[in-house]
């Protein structure tokens, strides 16, 4: 399974890995936690019947390359992409949209529509330009953090 890690400046956001699953041979691996203080992922390994056969912790302490290699050994295809840091105002407005039941922005020419219902007006100019320049066709509102 392809998983994307977003790099914003020098930091990489590992939280979007939580909940991802991969199936390799006769085992399902699910990432169930990210401990930001310890820089560790927690994973659960189940057999095809759904019975837990093991757990493991993958630590960033041994370096990013080793961390990614370990994830790839469990069937995750890790890709690191550059991201953007959204303003506090944008994040607050997005939270309001999420609470109202909206889920995504969809590209429409030189702007974005919220769930194809109305045009967004909350992105700052640099945020909008970043999405347009990177040809982001659709973005889940939960990813704006």
Long-range contacts (C-beta under 8 A, 24 or more apart in sequence): 1-75, 1-76, 1-77, 2-76, 2-77, 2-79, 3-71, 3-76, 3-77, 3-78, 3-79, 4-79, 4-80, 4-81, 5-78, 5-79, 5-80, 5-81, 6-80, 6-81, 6-82, 6-83, 7-80, 7-81, 7-82, 7-83, 8-82, 8-83, 8-84, 8-85, 9-85, 12-64, 12-80, 13-83, 13-145, 14-39, 14-41, 14-60, 16-143, 17-41, 17-71, 20-76, 22-74, 22-75, 22-76, 23-75, 24-74, 24-75, 27-53, 29-74, 29-75, 29-76, 41-71, 43-74, 45-74, 84-126, 84-127, 84-130, 84-131, 86-127, 86-144, 86-145, 87-124, 87-127, 89-122, 89-124, 90-122, 90-123, 90-124, 90-127, 90-144, 91-144, 91-145, 93-122, 94-122, 94-141, 94-144, 97-141, 98-141, 98-142, 102-141, 103-140, 103-141, 103-142, 104-138, 104-139, 104-140, 104-141, 105-131, 105-138, 105-139, 105-141, 106-137, 106-138, 107-131, 107-132, 107-135, 107-136, 107-137, 107-138, 112-139
